[in-house]
Amino acid sequence: MTERGDYEVVVGIEVHAELATESKVFCGCKTDFGARPNSQTCPVCLGMPGALPVLNRRALEYTIRAGLALNCSIARWTKFDRKNYFYPDLAKGYQISQYDIPIAHDGYIDIEVDGQPKRIRVRRVHLEEETAKLVHAGDDIISSNQSLLDFNRSGIGLIEIVSDADMRSADEARAYLTKLRSILVALGVSDCKMEEGSMRCEANVSVMPKGSKEYGTLAELKNIASFRAVHRAIQYESARQIELVRAGGRVSRETRHWDDARGETAFMRSKEQAADYRYFPEPDLMPLEIAPGWVEEIRSGLPELPDARAARYVGQFGLPTSDAAQIAESRELASFFDSVCDALAKAGQAQAADGPREAAKWLVGDVSAALNAGGIELSQSKLAPELLAELIGLVGSGKISGKIAKSVFEEVFARGVRPGDVVRERGLVQISDAGELAAIVKRVIEANPGPVADYFAGKERAIGFLVGQIMKETRGRANPQETNRILKEELAKRS
């Protein structure tokens, strides 16, 4: 990959998120994902002549909710516009969108990359209708020789969130998208499932000499299906542009297709200007006056957002900042964590087991690893908050060791059984009785004169071998702290 050298990468991102409303934005058709093709349509979303749109109030509310969460100002007066262009997925030949007066504008998102905070400005959040879905009969849009149309998606409410060109790396772009997705999911306005197409993004990438105040010519990157792909696409495209400029060439304003398999961008078409869309006010929808009282009502109903949630976890439970951020970023993970903490508190184990911090370690460690290995969401697993709380309690009360807890967890995760039942069935209760442990320690010392002699000769590592033999004899059930204490006392007596 070409080194940046004296060039600076400039990135702006446009995100389209489908709203989680039960019906479409301008008609009453359902929005269920995965329905039979073209089964959720009507004259409005099929663009039939004479069919008139009617605005979905919930879609408008969700747009305002998103705007407020992104620190935007909400317009007192707004309107819809027709965006005119021809494409097979647009039955009417125009899209009902917003041009010069978006519902929300001038907001921001705060991100952090490599410990450095940065504010990314959000230029606008506007409401529009989704287009139909093109199903290409080939590997991708470039190689396809025919396409099929599914109008089930046509007319679903869509918010477009446009950032300013404030990002200076692929890492910053990924951090911005991750934070944006977590906010939208926390709000409940969109599920943001990129694999289902309910969140899509386009990156506008350009390069300029370091210190320059004038941006270079941008290229718009399409067909980016994951945050990993966004990162790779920006890295490739910025390197391509720098290499082109260094060779004396000029970057063309164009739309480029990201080929994830090849790891490169390819030319699709020249980039349109706003004038090419011939925007004009939508004549079939009345302008909107948004009452300030309604906006404040929506604001008061906003849920706890990821940044505030992470700050609460740090302040209330003493979680490490990284753990708090990782849990707070996921609505599902955060809800699960809160439920585990509630269960620990009810059982009176929160302090004894250092419950919340232990719960966080399990969630960002073994639980996340098990979910990734199974390719499932937490809600699809058999693990319940009460089960994890019980497991944490068993460790905190000294009934099982941390090592045994990991073995128990595997069975709990796989079968959804109670940890206490697994411990009893497999005879895993920790041995903490001093007399019982002392007898085992003496047997191990007598059976291993070589390592004992090494220990007396100053080789501290030998004690680790002896502890291992004790654990082997007890099948890992010996209390580690008590084992070490009794072993050292017994060795001291024999020195």
C-alpha positions in Angstrom: 0.0 0.0 0.0 1.3 3.5 -0.9 2.5 5.5 2.1 0.7 8.7 2.8 3.8 10.7 3.1 2.9 14.4 2.6 -0.7 13.7 1.8 -3.7 13.8 4.1 -6.8 11.6 3.6 -10.2 13.3 3.8 -13.3 11.2 4.5 -17.0 12.1 4.7 -19.7 9.4 5.1 -23.3 9.1 4.2 -25.3 6.6 6.1 -28.7 5.2 5.1 -30.6 3.5 8.0 -34.0 1.9 7.5 -36.5 2.9 10.2 -38.0 0.2 12.4 -41.6 1.2 11.7 -44.2 -1.4 11.1 -45.4 0.2 7.9 -43.7 2.1 5.1 -43.2 5.9 5.2 -45.9 6.9 2.7 -48.3 3.9 2.6 -49.6 1.2 4.9 -47.6 -1.7 3.5 -45.7 -3.9 6.0 -41.9 -3.7 6.3 -41.2 -7.3 7.4 -37.8 -8.5 6.2 -37.6 -11.8 4.3 -41.2 -11.8 3.0 -41.9 -13.3 -0.4 -40.7 -11.0 -3.1 -43.2 -8.3 -4.2 -45.7 -9.4 -1.6 -45.7 -6.2 0.5 -46.6 -3.6 -2.1 -49.4 -1.3 -3.1 -50.0 1.4 -5.8 -48.1 4.0 -3.7 -44.9 2.1 -3.3 -45.1 0.7 -6.8 -45.4 4.2 -8.2 -48.7 3.8 -9.9 -50.1 6.9 -11.6 -52.6 8.8 -9.3 -51.5 7.1 -6.1 -50.9 9.7 -3.3 -48.5 9.4 -0.4 -49.5 9.9 3.2 -46.7 10.6 5.8 -46.1 8.0 8.5 -46.0 10.1 11.8 -43.9 7.5 13.6 -41.2 7.8 10.8 -41.1 11.5 11.4 -40.8 11.0 15.1 -38.0 8.5 14.7 -36.1 11.0 12.5 -36.4 13.7 15.1 -35.3 11.2 17.8 -32.2 10.4 15.8 -31.5 14.1 15.2 -31.7 14.9 18.9 -29.4 12.0 19.9 -26.9 13.2 17.3 -26.9 16.7 19.0 -28.7 18.3 16.0 -31.0 21.3 15.8 -34.5 20.4 14.7 -36.2 22.4 12.0 -39.3 24.4 12.9 -40.5 24.1 9.3 -39.5 21.6 6.7 -40.7 20.0 3.5 -40.2 17.1 1.1 -38.7 17.3 -2.3 -38.6 15.2 -5.4 -35.1 13.8 -6.4 -35.4 13.0 -10.0 -33.3 10.3 -11.6 -33.7 7.1 -13.6 -32.8 3.7 -12.2 -34.6 0.4 -12.4 -35.2 0.3 -8.6 -37.1 3.6 -8.7 -40.6 2.9 -10.1 -41.8 6.6 -10.2 -38.6 7.9 -11.8 -38.1 10.1 -8.7 -37.6 9.6 -5.0 -39.4 11.5 -2.3 -36.6 13.0 -0.2 -35.4 16.3 1.4 -33.1 18.8 -0.2 -32.5 22.2 1.3 -34.5 22.0 4.6 -33.7 18.7 6.4 -35.5 17.8 9.5 -32.3 17.8 11.6 -29.0 19.7 11.0 -25.7 20.8 12.5 -25.0 18.0 15.0 -22.0 16.0 16.0 -20.7 12.6 17.2 -17.7 12.3 19.5 -15.3 9.4 18.8 -12.0 8.2 20.1 -9.2 6.5 18.2 -5.9 5.4 19.8 -6.9 7.4 23.0 -7.4 10.6 21.0 -10.9 12.1 21.2 -12.3 13.8 18.1 -15.6 15.4 17.2 -17.2 14.6 13.8 -19.8 17.0 12.6 -23.1 15.8 11.4 -24.3 18.0 8.6 -27.9 16.8 8.3 -30.4 14.0 9.0 -33.3 13.8 6.6 -36.2 11.5 5.9 -36.8 9.8 2.6 -38.2 6.7 1.0 -36.3 3.5 0.3 -35.9 2.2 -3.2 -36.7 -1.4 -4.4 -34.0 -4.1 -4.1 -32.1 -5.2 -7.2 -31.1 -8.9 -7.1 -28.2 -9.3 -9.5 -27.9 -12.7 -11.3 -24.1 -12.9 -11.0 -21.4 -12.4 -8.4 -22.0 -8.6 -8.2 -23.3 -5.6 -10.1 -20.3 -5.4 -12.3 -20.4 -9.0 -13.6 -24.2 -9.5 -13.7 -25.9 -9.9 -17.0 -29.4 -9.5 -15.6 -31.2 -8.3 -12.5 -34.5 -9.0 -10.7 -36.6 -6.4 -8.8 -38.2 -6.9 -5.4 -40.4 -3.9 -4.4 -41.0 -5.1 -0.8 -38.3 -2.6 0.3 -39.6 0.2 -1.9 -41.1 2.9 0.3 -39.6 1.8 3.6 -38.7 4.9 5.7 -35.1 5.8 5.5 -33.0 8.3 7.3 -29.9 9.6 5.6 -27.2 10.9 8.0 -24.5 13.0 6.3 -21.3 13.8 8.1 -18.9 16.6 7.3 -15.5 15.7 5.8 -13.9 15.6 9.2 -12.4 12.1 9.2 -8.7 11.7 8.4 -8.3 8.0 8.4 -10.0 4.6 7.9 -9.8 4.1 11.6 -11.7 7.3 12.3 -14.3 6.3 9.8 -14.8 2.9 11.4 -15.0 4.5 14.9 -17.6 7.0 13.6 -19.8 4.3 12.1 -19.5 2.1 15.2 -20.6 4.9 17.4 -23.4 5.9 15.0 -24.8 2.4 14.8 -24.8 2.0 18.6 -26.7 5.2 19.0 -29.4 4.3 16.4 -29.8 0.8 17.9 -30.0 2.2 21.4 -32.8 4.6 20.3 -34.7 1.8 18.7 -35.2 3.7 15.5 -33.3 1.1 13.4 -31.9 -2.4 13.9 -28.9 -1.4 11.6 -28.3 -4.9 10.4 -25.9 -4.4 7.5 -26.3 -8.1 6.5 -30.1 -7.3 5.8 -29.4 -4.0 4.2 -31.1 -1.9 6.9 -27.9 0.1 7.3 -25.7 1.0 4.4 -23.0 3.6 4.0 -21.1 5.4 1.3 -17.7 6.9 1.8 -16.5 10.0 0.0 -12.7 9.9 -0.1 -10.2 12.5 -1.3 -6.6 13.3 -0.7 -4.8 16.7 -0.3 -1.3 17.8 0.5 -0.7 18.1 4.2 -1.5 21.6 5.5 -3.7 22.4 2.5 -7.1 24.1 3.1 -8.5 22.9 -0.2 -9.9 19.4 -0.5 -9.0 17.2 -3.4 -11.5 15.7 -5.9 -13.6 13.1 -4.2 -14.6 9.6 -5.2 -17.8 8.1 -3.8 -17.5 4.5 -2.7 -20.5 2.3 -3.1 -21.5 -1.3 -2.2 -19.8 -1.3 1.3 -21.4 -4.1 3.3 -19.6 -4.1 6.6 -17.4 -1.9 8.8 -14.4 -4.0 7.9 -15.1 -3.4 4.3 -15.4 0.4 4.9 -12.0 0.3 6.5 -10.4 -1.6 3.7 -12.2 0.4 1.0 -11.0 3.8 2.4 -7.4 2.5 2.8 -7.3 1.2 -0.8 -9.0 4.2 -2.4 -6.8 6.8 -0.5 -3.7 4.9 -1.6 -4.9 4.7 -5.2 -5.5 8.5 -5.3 -2.1 9.3 -3.7 -0.3 7.1 -6.2 -2.3 8.7 -9.1 -1.5 12.2 -8.0 2.2 11.4 -7.4 2.4 10.1 -10.9 1.1 13.4 -12.3 -2.4 12.2 -12.9 -5.7 13.8 -11.8 -8.4 12.2 -9.6 -11.8 12.2 -11.4 -15.1 12.9 -9.5 -16.7 9.6 -9.9 -18.7 6.8 -8.2 -16.7 3.6 -7.6 -17.7 0.1 -6.7 -16.0 -1.6 -3.8 -15.1 -5.2 -4.7 -14.6 -6.9 -1.3 -13.3 -10.2 -2.8 -10.6 -8.4 -4.8 -9.9 -5.7 -2.2 -10.1 -2.9 -4.7 -12.4 -0.2 -6.1 -13.6 -0.1 -9.7 -15.2 2.7 -11.8 -19.0 2.7 -12.0 -20.0 6.1 -13.4 -19.2 9.8 -13.1 -20.5 11.4 -9.9 -23.7 13.4 -10.1 -24.0 17.0 -9.0 -27.1 18.2 -7.0 -28.4 20.0 -10.1 -28.5 16.7 -12.0 -31.3 15.5 -9.7 -33.5 18.6 -10.6 -34.9 18.8 -7.1 -38.2 20.6 -6.6 -40.8 20.6 -3.7 -43.0 17.5 -3.5 -46.4 18.7 -4.6 -48.3 15.7 -3.1 -47.2 16.3 0.5 -47.9 19.4 2.6 -45.0 21.3 4.2 -44.5 20.4 7.9 -44.4 22.7 10.9 -42.8 20.8 13.8 -44.1 22.0 17.2 -41.3 22.7 19.7 -43.4 21.1 22.4 -43.5 17.8 20.5 -39.7 18.0 20.0 -39.2 18.4 23.8 -41.6 15.5 24.5 -39.5 13.3 22.2 -36.3 14.6 23.8 -37.6 13.7 27.3 -38.3 10.2 26.1 -34.8 9.4 24.8 -33.2 6.3 26.4 -29.8 6.2 28.0 -27.3 6.5 25.1 -24.0 4.5 24.9 -21.7 7.3 26.1 -23.9 8.1 29.1 -24.3 4.3 29.8 -20.5 3.7 29.7 -19.9 6.7 32.0 -22.5 5.2 34.5 -20.8 1.8 34.4 -17.4 3.4 35.2 -18.8 5.6 38.0 -21.3 3.1 39.5 -19.4 -0.2 39.2 -15.8 0.8 38.7 -15.6 -0.9 35.3 -12.4 -0.3 33.2 -13.2 2.3 30.5 -12.6 -0.2 27.7 -15.0 -2.8 29.2 -17.6 -0.2 29.9 -17.4 1.2 26.3 -17.6 -2.3 24.7 -20.7 -3.3 26.8 -22.4 0.0 26.4 -22.0 0.0 22.7 -24.3 -3.0 22.3 -27.9 -2.5 23.4 -28.3 -6.3 23.9 -25.1 -6.7 25.8 -25.9 -3.7 28.0 -29.3 -5.0 28.9 -27.9 -8.4 29.7 -25.2 -6.8 31.9 -27.8 -4.8 33.8 -29.9 -7.9 34.4 -26.8 -9.8 35.7 -26.1 -6.9 38.1 -29.7 -6.9 39.3 -29.6 -10.7 39.9 -26.4 -10.4 41.9 -27.8 -7.6 44.0 -30.9 -9.7 44.8 -28.8 -12.6 45.8 -26.7 -10.4 48.0 -23.5 -11.4 46.1 -22.7 -8.1 44.3 -20.0 -7.0 46.8 -18.7 -10.4 47.9 -18.1 -11.5 44.4 -17.2 -8.1 43.1 -20.1 -8.9 40.9 -20.4 -6.2 38.3 -16.7 -6.2 37.4 -16.7 -9.9 37.2 -19.8 -9.8 35.0 -18.1 -7.4 32.7 -15.0 -9.6 32.4 -17.2 -12.6 31.5 -19.2 -10.7 28.9 -16.2 -9.1 27.1 -14.2 -12.3 27.4 -15.7 -15.9 27.5 -19.3 -14.9 26.5 -18.3 -12.8 23.5 -15.8 -15.5 22.4 -18.5 -18.2 22.6 -21.0 -16.1 20.7 -18.4 -15.4 17.9 -17.5 -19.0 17.7 -21.1 -20.0 17.3 -21.9 -17.1 15.0 -25.0 -16.2 17.1 -26.4 -13.2 19.0 -26.7 -13.2 22.7 -30.5 -13.4 22.5 -30.1 -16.6 20.4 -28.0 -18.3 23.1 -29.2 -20.4 26.0 -27.3 -18.2 28.5 -29.6 -16.2 30.8 -28.5 -13.4 33.1 -29.5 -15.4 36.1 -27.2 -18.3 35.1 -24.2 -16.0 34.7 -25.0 -14.3 38.0 -25.1 -17.8 39.7 -21.8 -18.8 38.2 -20.2 -15.5 39.4 -21.7 -16.2 42.9 -20.2 -19.7 43.0 -16.7 -18.3 42.4 -17.2 -15.4 44.8 -18.3 -17.6 47.6 -15.3 -19.9 47.1 -17.4 -23.0 46.1 -15.5 -23.3 42.8 -12.3 -21.8 41.4 -12.1 -19.5 38.4 -10.5 -22.3 36.3 -13.4 -24.6 37.1 -15.9 -21.8 36.4 -14.7 -21.7 32.8 -15.3 -25.4 32.4 -18.8 -25.0 34.0 -19.5 -22.0 31.7 -19.0 -24.1 28.6 -21.7 -26.5 29.7 -24.1 -23.7 30.9 -23.7 -21.9 27.6 -24.3 -25.1 25.5 -27.2 -26.5 27.5 -28.7 -23.6 29.4 -28.4 -25.5 32.7 -27.9 -24.1 36.2 -24.2 -23.8 37.1 -24.9 -25.2 40.6 -26.4 -28.4 39.0 -23.3 -28.8 36.8 -21.0 -28.4 39.8 -22.9 -31.1 41.8 -23.3 -33.5 38.9 -19.5 -33.4 38.2 -18.3 -33.2 41.8 -16.5 -29.9 41.2 -17.0 -28.2 44.6 -13.8 -26.5 45.6 -11.7 -28.0 48.4 -11.0 -25.3 51.0 -10.8 -27.3 54.2 -7.3 -26.8 55.6 -7.0 -30.3 57.0 -8.0 -32.0 53.8 -5.6 -29.7 51.8 -2.8 -30.3 54.2 -3.0 -34.0 53.8 -2.9 -33.7 50.0 0.0 -31.3 50.2 2.1 -33.7 52.3 1.4 -36.6 49.9 2.5 -34.5 46.9 5.7 -33.3 48.7 6.6 -36.9 49.6 6.0 -38.1 46.0 8.2 -35.4 44.4 11.5 -35.1 46.2 13.3 -33.7 43.1 11.2 -30.6 42.7 11.2 -30.1 46.5 15.1 -30.2 46.4 15.0 -27.7 43.5 12.8 -25.4 45.6 15.2 -25.6 48.6 18.1 -24.8 46.1 16.4 -21.5 45.3 14.5 -22.5 42.2 11.2 -20.7 42.9 9.6 -22.2 39.7 9.6 -25.6 41.4 6.7 -24.5 43.6 4.6 -24.1 40.5 5.2 -27.7 39.6 4.1 -28.8 43.0 0.9 -26.7 42.9 0.2 -28.3 39.5 0.5 -31.8 41.0 -1.9 -30.9 43.8 -4.4 -29.5 41.2 -4.0 -32.7 39.2 -4.7 -34.9 42.2 -7.8 -32.8 43.1 -8.9 -32.4 39.5 -8.5 -28.7 39.9 -10.7 -28.5 42.9 -8.1 -27.3 45.4 -8.6 -23.7 46.5 -5.6 -21.9 44.9 -5.0 -19.4 47.7 -5.2 -22.0 50.5 -3.1 -24.5 48.5 -0.3 -22.0 48.1 -0.4 -20.9 51.7 -0.4 -24.5 53.1 2.3 -25.7 50.6 4.7 -22.9 51.6 4.1 -23.5 55.3 4.8 -27.2 54.9 8.0 -26.6 52.9 9.1 -24.1 55.5 8.8 -26.7 58.2 11.0 -29.0 56.2 13.8 -26.5 55.3 
